[in-house]
Amino acid sequence: MGIPPGKGQPRQNPNPPGPGTLDPNLIHIHCPRLGGEVPLKYCLKPAQDTPCFRIMDCWWQTIDIQALLETHLQPDELQSFLKTAQPKTRLDQILDILDRLKDKPPT
């Protein structure tokens, strides 16, 4: 009699843990905005209900951040986030500042 299939052999997981099983408290990265180490959990909800606008730039080399965001956000929230997460050009930033200054009443 031989060993039944699957008995006595180490189990190998054919599918490594995906973004849905990743613990956002366990992996850290240096945050260029804060200047220190932060867990992924912070980047997912820093101070508002949406992820940090730099999350894609910071995490793309470490994990599949697009897939992770797809598991944490509703499809419409993800589309909205991806549209707003696009960095503005320097010219757009200057024009935004000028618009705000134009609307500000003189002191």
N, CA, C and O atoms as a GROMACS GRO file, in nm:
protein
  428
    1MET      N    1   0.082  -0.119   0.000
    1MET     CA    2   0.000   0.000   0.000
    1MET      C    3   0.087   0.125   0.000
    1MET      O    4   0.184   0.135   0.075
    2GLY      N    5   0.052   0.213  -0.081
    2GLY     CA    6   0.128   0.338  -0.087
    2GLY      C    7   0.060   0.446  -0.004
    2GLY      O    8  -0.046   0.425   0.054
    3ILE      N    9   0.122   0.559  -0.002
    3ILE     CA   10   0.066   0.674   0.068
    3ILE      C   11  -0.044   0.732  -0.019
    3ILE      O   12  -0.024   0.756  -0.138
    4PRO      N   13  -0.163   0.754   0.041
    4PRO     CA   14  -0.270   0.814  -0.039
    4PRO      C   15  -0.227   0.949  -0.095
    4PRO      O   16  -0.148   1.021  -0.033
    5PRO      N   17  -0.279   0.982  -0.213
    5PRO     CA   18  -0.241   1.111  -0.273
    5PRO      C   19  -0.266   1.226  -0.177
    5PRO      O   20  -0.372   1.233  -0.113
    6GLY      N   21  -0.171   1.314  -0.167
    6GLY     CA   22  -0.186   1.431  -0.082
    6GLY      C   23  -0.143   1.408   0.061
    6GLY      O   24  -0.128   1.504   0.136
    7LYS      N   25  -0.123   1.284   0.104
    7LYS     CA   26  -0.082   1.255   0.241
    7LYS      C   27   0.069   1.244   0.247
    7LYS      O   28   0.130   1.186   0.157
    8GLY      N   29   0.130   1.297   0.350
    8GLY     CA   30   0.272   1.286   0.369
    8GLY      C   31   0.354   1.378   0.282
    8GLY      O   32   0.477   1.374   0.285
    9GLN      N   33   0.290   1.460   0.205
    9GLN     CA   34   0.362   1.554   0.120
    9GLN      C   35   0.328   1.696   0.163
    9GLN      O   36   0.214   1.723   0.202
   10PRO      N   37   0.424   1.786   0.157
   10PRO     CA   38   0.391   1.924   0.194
   10PRO      C   39   0.289   1.980   0.096
   10PRO      O   40   0.295   1.955  -0.024
   11ARG      N   41   0.196   2.057   0.150
   11ARG     CA   42   0.095   2.120   0.065
   11ARG      C   43   0.154   2.245   0.003
   11ARG      O   44   0.216   2.326   0.071
   12GLN      N   45   0.133   2.258  -0.121
   12GLN     CA   46   0.176   2.379  -0.190
   12GLN      C   47   0.052   2.455  -0.233
   12GLN      O   48  -0.042   2.398  -0.290
   13ASN      N   49   0.054   2.580  -0.206
   13ASN     CA   50  -0.058   2.664  -0.245
   13ASN      C   51  -0.039   2.704  -0.391
   13ASN      O   52   0.053   2.780  -0.423
   14PRO      N   53  -0.126   2.653  -0.481
   14PRO     CA   54  -0.108   2.687  -0.622
   14PRO      C   55  -0.133   2.835  -0.650
   14PRO      O   56  -0.084   2.888  -0.750
   15ASN      N   57  -0.208   2.901  -0.564
   15ASN     CA   58  -0.237   3.042  -0.581
   15ASN      C   59  -0.182   3.120  -0.462
   15ASN      O   60  -0.238   3.111  -0.353
   16PRO      N   61  -0.074   3.194  -0.480
   16PRO     CA   62  -0.022   3.273  -0.368
   16PRO      C   63  -0.125   3.376  -0.325
   16PRO      O   64  -0.214   3.411  -0.403
   17PRO      N   65  -0.113   3.426  -0.202
   17PRO     CA   66  -0.211   3.524  -0.154
   17PRO      C   67  -0.219   3.644  -0.247
   17PRO      O   68  -0.117   3.699  -0.288
   18GLY      N   69  -0.339   3.682  -0.279
   18GLY     CA   70  -0.359   3.797  -0.366
   18GLY      C   71  -0.381   3.921  -0.284
   18GLY      O   72  -0.368   3.918  -0.162
   19PRO      N   73  -0.415   4.032  -0.349
   19PRO     CA   74  -0.431   4.158  -0.279
   19PRO      C   75  -0.544   4.154  -0.177
   19PRO      O   76  -0.541   4.230  -0.080
   20GLY      N   77  -0.643   4.068  -0.196
   20GLY     CA   78  -0.753   4.061  -0.101
   20GLY      C   79  -0.713   3.999   0.031
   20GLY      O   80  -0.778   4.022   0.132
   21THR      N   81  -0.605   3.919   0.032
   21THR     CA   82  -0.561   3.855   0.155
   21THR      C   83  -0.438   3.922   0.215
   21THR      O   84  -0.388   3.877   0.318
   22LEU      N   85  -0.390   4.028   0.155
   22LEU     CA   86  -0.274   4.101   0.203
   22LEU      C   87  -0.313   4.182   0.326
   22LEU      O   88  -0.413   4.254   0.324
   23ASP      N   89  -0.235   4.171   0.433
   23ASP     CA   90  -0.264   4.248   0.554
   23ASP      C   91  -0.198   4.385   0.542
   23ASP      O   92  -0.075   4.393   0.545
   24PRO      N   93  -0.275   4.492   0.528
   24PRO     CA   94  -0.219   4.625   0.508
   24PRO      C   95  -0.144   4.679   0.629
   24PRO      O   96  -0.078   4.783   0.619
   25ASN      N   97  -0.152   4.609   0.743
   25ASN     CA   98  -0.077   4.653   0.860
   25ASN      C   99   0.066   4.600   0.859
   25ASN      O  100   0.152   4.653   0.930
   26LEU      N  101   0.092   4.497   0.780
   26LEU     CA  102   0.221   4.429   0.786
   26LEU      C  103   0.327   4.483   0.692
   26LEU      O  104   0.446   4.463   0.717
   27ILE      N  105   0.289   4.550   0.586
   27ILE     CA  106   0.392   4.601   0.496
   27ILE      C  107   0.399   4.754   0.509
   27ILE      O  108   0.298   4.823   0.520
   28HIS      N  109   0.522   4.802   0.508
   28HIS     CA  110   0.548   4.945   0.526
   28HIS      C  111   0.632   4.996   0.410
   28HIS      O  112   0.698   4.920   0.340
   29ILE      N  113   0.626   5.126   0.394
   29ILE     CA  114   0.705   5.192   0.290
   29ILE      C  115   0.739   5.332   0.341
   29ILE      O  116   0.671   5.386   0.427
   30HIS      N  117   0.844   5.388   0.286
   30HIS     CA  118   0.880   5.526   0.322
   30HIS      C  119   0.782   5.621   0.252
   30HIS      O  120   0.763   5.614   0.131
   31CYS      N  121   0.722   5.709   0.329
   31CYS     CA  122   0.625   5.805   0.274
   31CYS      C  123   0.698   5.935   0.241
   31CYS      O  124   0.753   5.999   0.330
   32PRO      N  125   0.699   5.974   0.113
   32PRO     CA  126   0.766   6.099   0.077
   32PRO      C  127   0.694   6.223   0.130
   32PRO      O  128   0.755   6.329   0.144
   33ARG      N  129   0.566   6.211   0.158
   33ARG     CA  130   0.490   6.326   0.210
   33ARG      C  131   0.515   6.346   0.358
   33ARG      O  132   0.529   6.459   0.404
   34LEU      N  133   0.522   6.234   0.434
   34LEU     CA  134   0.539   6.244   0.579
   34LEU      C  135   0.685   6.234   0.621
   34LEU      O  136   0.722   6.280   0.729
   35GLY      N  137   0.768   6.173   0.537
   35GLY     CA  138   0.909   6.162   0.568
   35GLY      C  139   0.946   6.046   0.659
   35GLY      O  140   1.055   6.046   0.716
   36GLY      N  141   0.858   5.949   0.674
   36GLY     CA  142   0.887   5.833   0.759
   36GLY      C  143   0.818   5.709   0.708
   36GLY      O  144   0.752   5.712   0.604
   37GLU      N  145   0.834   5.600   0.781
   37GLU     CA  146   0.771   5.474   0.744
   37GLU      C  147   0.623   5.476   0.781
   37GLU      O  148   0.585   5.521   0.889
   38VAL      N  149   0.539   5.427   0.690
   38VAL     CA  150   0.396   5.414   0.716
   38VAL      C  151   0.348   5.280   0.665
   38VAL      O  152   0.403   5.227   0.568
   39PRO      N  153   0.245   5.223   0.730
   39PRO     CA  154   0.189   5.098   0.678
   39PRO      C  155   0.097   5.127   0.560
   39PRO      O  156   0.047   5.238   0.543
   40LEU      N  157   0.075   5.026   0.481
   40LEU     CA  158  -0.016   5.039   0.366
   40LEU      C  159  -0.155   5.084   0.413
   40LEU      O  160  -0.224   5.156   0.341
   41LYS      N  161  -0.195   5.042   0.532
   41LYS     CA  162  -0.327   5.079   0.585
   41LYS      C  163  -0.343   5.231   0.589
   41LYS      O  164  -0.450   5.282   0.556
   42TYR      N  165  -0.238   5.302   0.627
   42TYR     CA  166  -0.244   5.448   0.632
   42TYR      C  167  -0.267   5.505   0.492
   42TYR      O  168  -0.346   5.598   0.475
   43CYS      N  169  -0.197   5.450   0.394
   43CYS     CA  170  -0.209   5.501   0.257
   43CYS      C  171  -0.349   5.478   0.200
   43CYS      O  172  -0.397   5.555   0.116
   44LEU      N  173  -0.414   5.371   0.245
   44LEU     CA  174  -0.548   5.341   0.195
   44LEU      C  175  -0.652   5.440   0.248
   44LEU      O  176  -0.748   5.471   0.178
   45LYS      N  177  -0.634   5.491   0.370
   45LYS     CA  178  -0.726   5.590   0.428
   45LYS      C  179  -0.648   5.683   0.519
   45LYS      O  180  -0.657   5.670   0.641
   46PRO      N  181  -0.572   5.778   0.462
   46PRO     CA  182  -0.489   5.865   0.546
   46PRO      C  183  -0.570   5.956   0.638
   46PRO      O  184  -0.558   5.943   0.760
   47ALA      N  185  -0.648   6.044   0.586
   47ALA     CA  186  -0.727   6.135   0.670
   47ALA      C  187  -0.864   6.158   0.609
   47ALA      O  188  -0.945   6.234   0.662
   48GLN      N  189  -0.888   6.094   0.499
   48GLN     CA  190  -1.016   6.106   0.431
   48GLN      C  191  -1.064   5.967   0.393
   48GLN      O  192  -0.997   5.868   0.424
   49ASP      N  193  -1.176   5.958   0.327
   49ASP     CA  194  -1.232   5.828   0.291
   49ASP      C  195  -1.169   5.767   0.167
   49ASP      O  196  -1.195   5.652   0.135
   50THR      N  197  -1.087   5.843   0.098
   50THR     CA  198  -1.023   5.792  -0.023
   50THR      C  199  -0.874   5.769   0.002
   50THR      O  200  -0.816   5.831   0.092
   51PRO      N  201  -0.813   5.682  -0.075
   51PRO     CA  202  -0.669   5.659  -0.059
   51PRO      C  203  -0.588   5.785  -0.089
   51PRO      O  204  -0.637   5.878  -0.153
   52CYS      N  205  -0.466   5.785  -0.041
   52CYS     CA  206  -0.373   5.895  -0.070
   52CYS      C  207  -0.358   5.908  -0.221
   52CYS      O  208  -0.351   5.808  -0.292
   53PHE      N  209  -0.352   6.030  -0.269
   53PHE     CA  210  -0.343   6.051  -0.415
   53PHE      C  211  -0.210   6.000  -0.472
   53PHE      O  212  -0.198   5.986  -0.593
   54ARG      N  213  -0.111   5.972  -0.386
   54ARG     CA  214   0.019   5.924  -0.434
   54ARG      C  215   0.035   5.773  -0.419
   54ARG      O  216   0.143   5.720  -0.446
   55ILE      N  217  -0.070   5.703  -0.377
   55ILE     CA  218  -0.059   5.561  -0.349
   55ILE      C  219  -0.009   5.481  -0.469
   55ILE      O  220   0.069   5.387  -0.452
   56MET      N  221  -0.051   5.515  -0.587
   56MET     CA  222  -0.008   5.443  -0.707
   56MET      C  223   0.142   5.464  -0.730
   56MET      O  224   0.214   5.369  -0.762
   57ASP      N  225   0.190   5.586  -0.715
   57ASP     CA  226   0.332   5.616  -0.736
   57ASP      C  227   0.420   5.548  -0.633
   57ASP      O  228   0.530   5.502  -0.665
   58CYS      N  229   0.375   5.541  -0.510
   58CYS     CA  230   0.458   5.488  -0.402
   58CYS      C  231   0.462   5.335  -0.397
   58CYS      O  232   0.567   5.278  -0.366
   59TRP      N  233   0.352   5.269  -0.429
   59TRP     CA  234   0.342   5.125  -0.405
   59TRP      C  235   0.355   5.039  -0.530
   59TRP      O  236   0.359   4.916  -0.516
   60TRP      N  237   0.361   5.094  -0.648
   60TRP     CA  238   0.354   5.012  -0.769
   60TRP      C  239   0.468   4.911  -0.780
   60TRP      O  240   0.449   4.806  -0.842
   61GLN      N  241   0.585   4.938  -0.723
   61GLN     CA  242   0.696   4.844  -0.732
   61GLN      C  243   0.688   4.735  -0.625
   61GLN      O  244   0.753   4.632  -0.638
   62THR      N  245   0.609   4.756  -0.521
   62THR     CA  246   0.603   4.663  -0.409
   62THR      C  247   0.491   4.561  -0.425
   62THR      O  248   0.511   4.442  -0.403
   63ILE      N  249   0.374   4.608  -0.462
   63ILE     CA  250   0.256   4.521  -0.476
   63ILE      C  251   0.176   4.562  -0.599
   63ILE      O  252   0.203   4.666  -0.661
   64ASP      N  253   0.080   4.480  -0.634
   64ASP     CA  254  -0.012   4.515  -0.743
   64ASP      C  255  -0.117   4.609  -0.684
   64ASP      O  256  -0.225   4.566  -0.644
   65ILE      N  257  -0.084   4.736  -0.680
   65ILE     CA  258  -0.169   4.833  -0.611
   65ILE      C  259  -0.302   4.853  -0.683
   65ILE      O  260  -0.403   4.880  -0.618
   66GLN      N  261  -0.303   4.841  -0.814
   66GLN     CA  262  -0.430   4.853  -0.888
   66GLN      C  263  -0.528   4.744  -0.844
   66GLN      O  264  -0.645   4.772  -0.819
   67ALA      N  265  -0.480   4.620  -0.834
   67ALA     CA  266  -0.566   4.510  -0.791
   67ALA      C  267  -0.610   4.528  -0.646
   67ALA      O  268  -0.724   4.497  -0.611
   68LEU      N  269  -0.521   4.579  -0.563
   68LEU     CA  270  -0.558   4.602  -0.423
   68LEU      C  271  -0.667   4.708  -0.412
   68LEU      O  272  -0.762   4.691  -0.336
   69LEU      N  273  -0.654   4.815  -0.488
   69LEU     CA  274  -0.757   4.920  -0.486
   69LEU      C  275  -0.890   4.867  -0.538
   69LEU      O  276  -0.996   4.909  -0.492
   70GLU      N  277  -0.884   4.776  -0.635
   70GLU     CA  278  -1.007   4.717  -0.687
   70GLU      C  279  -1.079   4.636  -0.580
   70GLU      O  280  -1.202   4.625  -0.584
   71THR      N  281  -1.006   4.579  -0.484
   71THR     CA  282  -1.070   4.502  -0.377
   71THR      C  283  -1.120   4.592  -0.265
   71THR      O  284  -1.210   4.553  -0.191
   72HIS      N  285  -1.062   4.713  -0.250
   72HIS     CA  286  -1.098   4.802  -0.140
   72HIS      C  287  -1.202   4.908  -0.178
   72HIS      O  288  -1.266   4.966  -0.090
   73LEU      N  289  -1.218   4.933  -0.306
   73LEU     CA  290  -1.310   5.039  -0.349
   73LEU      C  291  -1.419   4.982  -0.439
   73LEU      O  292  -1.398   4.883  -0.510
   74GLN      N  293  -1.534   5.044  -0.436
   74GLN     CA  294  -1.641   5.010  -0.528
   74GLN      C  295  -1.598   5.055  -0.668
   74GLN      O  296  -1.517   5.148  -0.680
   75PRO      N  297  -1.650   4.993  -0.775
   75PRO     CA  298  -1.607   5.030  -0.910
   75PRO      C  299  -1.620   5.180  -0.940
   75PRO      O  300  -1.530   5.239  -1.000
   76ASP      N  301  -1.731   5.242  -0.900
   76ASP     CA  302  -1.747   5.386  -0.927
   76ASP      C  303  -1.650   5.470  -0.843
   76ASP      O  304  -1.601   5.572  -0.890
   77GLU      N  305  -1.621   5.426  -0.719
   77GLU     CA  306  -1.524   5.497  -0.635
   77GLU      C  307  -1.383   5.486  -0.696
   77GLU      O  308  -1.307   5.582  -0.696
   78LEU      N  309  -1.351   5.367  -0.748
   78LEU     CA  310  -1.220   5.345  -0.809
   78LEU      C  311  -1.203   5.435  -0.931
   78LEU      O  312  -1.099   5.498  -0.947
   79GLN      N  313  -1.304   5.442  -1.017
   79GLN     CA  314  -1.294   5.527  -1.136
   79GLN      C  315  -1.278   5.673  -1.097
   79GLN      O  316  -1.198   5.745  -1.156
   80SER      N  317  -1.355   5.716  -0.998
   80SER     CA  318  -1.345   5.855  -0.952
   80SER      C  319  -1.206   5.882  -0.894
   80SER      O  320  -1.146   5.987  -0.921
   81PHE      N  321  -1.155   5.787  -0.814
   81PHE     CA  322  -1.022   5.804  -0.756
   81PHE      C  323  -0.915   5.810  -0.863
   81PHE      O  324  -0.826   5.895  -0.858
   82LEU      N  325  -0.923   5.721  -0.961
   82LEU     CA  326  -0.821   5.719  -1.067
   82LEU      C  327  -0.821   5.849  -1.148
   82LEU      O  328  -0.716   5.894  -1.193
   83LYS      N  329  -0.938   5.908  -1.166
   83LYS     CA  330  -0.945   6.036  -1.238
   83LYS      C  331  -0.882   6.149  -1.157
   83LYS      O  332  -0.810   6.232  -1.211
   84THR      N  333  -0.910   6.151  -1.026
   84THR     CA  334  -0.858   6.259  -0.942
   84THR      C  335  -0.714   6.236  -0.900
   84THR      O  336  -0.646   6.331  -0.861
   85ALA      N  337  -0.667   6.113  -0.905
   85ALA     CA  338  -0.530   6.082  -0.862
   85ALA      C  339  -0.426   6.120  -0.967
   85ALA      O  340  -0.306   6.116  -0.940
   86GLN      N  341  -0.472   6.156  -1.086
   86GLN     CA  342  -0.377   6.197  -1.189
   86GLN      C  343  -0.312   6.327  -1.144
   86GLN      O  344  -0.381   6.424  -1.115
   87PRO      N  345  -0.180   6.329  -1.138
   87PRO     CA  346  -0.113   6.451  -1.093
   87PRO      C  347  -0.135   6.566  -1.190
   87PRO      O  348  -0.136   6.548  -1.312
   88LYS      N  349  -0.154   6.684  -1.133
   88LYS     CA  350  -0.171   6.802  -1.216
   88LYS      C  351  -0.035   6.850  -1.263
   88LYS      O  352   0.066   6.834  -1.194
   89THR      N  353  -0.035   6.907  -1.381
   89THR     CA  354   0.090   6.965  -1.430
   89THR      C  355   0.119   7.092  -1.351
   89THR      O  356   0.030   7.147  -1.286
   90ARG      N  357   0.240   7.136  -1.356
   90ARG     CA  358   0.277   7.258  -1.284
   90ARG      C  359   0.194   7.376  -1.333
   90ARG      O  360   0.155   7.462  -1.254
   91LEU      N  361   0.167   7.381  -1.463
   91LEU     CA  362   0.086   7.489  -1.517
   91LEU      C  363  -0.056   7.484  -1.460
   91LEU      O  364  -0.112   7.588  -1.425
   92ASP      N  365  -0.115   7.364  -1.451
   92ASP     CA  366  -0.249   7.351  -1.392
   92ASP      C  367  -0.250   7.397  -1.247
   92ASP      O  368  -0.345   7.462  -1.204
   93GLN      N  369  -0.146   7.364  -1.173
   93GLN     CA  370  -0.138   7.407  -1.033
   93GLN      C  371  -0.132   7.559  -1.022
   93GLN      O  372  -0.198   7.618  -0.937
   94ILE      N  373  -0.052   7.622  -1.109
   94ILE     CA  374  -0.040   7.768  -1.108
   94ILE      C  375  -0.174   7.832  -1.144
   94ILE      O  376  -0.215   7.930  -1.082
   95LEU      N  377  -0.241   7.778  -1.245
   95LEU     CA  378  -0.371   7.833  -1.285
   95LEU      C  379  -0.475   7.817  -1.174
   95LEU      O  380  -0.558   7.906  -1.154
   96ASP      N  381  -0.472   7.706  -1.102
   96ASP     CA  382  -0.563   7.688  -0.988
   96ASP      C  383  -0.538   7.793  -0.880
   96ASP      O  384  -0.632   7.850  -0.824
   97ILE      N  385  -0.412   7.818  -0.851
   97ILE     CA  386  -0.377   7.919  -0.750
   97ILE      C  387  -0.424   8.057  -0.796
   97ILE      O  388  -0.479   8.133  -0.716
   98LEU      N  389  -0.404   8.090  -0.923
   98LEU     CA  390  -0.448   8.219  -0.975
   98LEU      C  391  -0.600   8.232  -0.968
   98LEU      O  392  -0.651   8.339  -0.935
   99ASP      N  393  -0.673   8.125  -0.997
   99ASP     CA  394  -0.819   8.129  -0.988
   99ASP      C  395  -0.863   8.153  -0.844
   99ASP      O  396  -0.956   8.230  -0.820
  100ARG      N  397  -0.798   8.088  -0.749
  100ARG     CA  398  -0.834   8.109  -0.609
  100ARG      C  399  -0.803   8.250  -0.564
  100ARG      O  400  -0.881   8.311  -0.490
  101LEU      N  401  -0.690   8.304  -0.609
  101LEU     CA  402  -0.654   8.442  -0.573
  101LEU      C  403  -0.749   8.543  -0.636
  101LEU      O  404  -0.781   8.646  -0.575
  102LYS      N  405  -0.793   8.514  -0.758
  102LYS     CA  406  -0.885   8.604  -0.827
  102LYS      C  407  -1.019   8.610  -0.754
  102LYS      O  408  -1.081   8.716  -0.748
  103ASP      N  409  -1.064   8.497  -0.700
  103ASP     CA  410  -1.193   8.492  -0.632
  103ASP      C  411  -1.185   8.546  -0.488
  103ASP      O  412  -1.289   8.573  -0.427
  104LYS      N  413  -1.066   8.561  -0.435
  104LYS     CA  414  -1.048   8.608  -0.298
  104LYS      C  415  -1.072   8.759  -0.292
  104LYS      O  416  -1.016   8.834  -0.372
  105PRO      N  417  -1.154   8.804  -0.196
  105PRO     CA  418  -1.178   8.949  -0.187
  105PRO      C  419  -1.051   9.020  -0.137
  105PRO      O  420  -0.976   8.965  -0.057
  106PRO      N  421  -1.030   9.142  -0.185
  106PRO     CA  422  -0.911   9.218  -0.141
  106PRO      C  423  -0.920   9.251   0.008
  106PRO      O  424  -1.029   9.270   0.062
  107THR      N  425  -0.804   9.257   0.070
  107THR     CA  426  -0.802   9.288   0.214
  107THR      C  427  -0.756   9.426   0.241
  107THR      O  428  -0.748   9.468   0.356
   0.00000   0.00000   0.00000
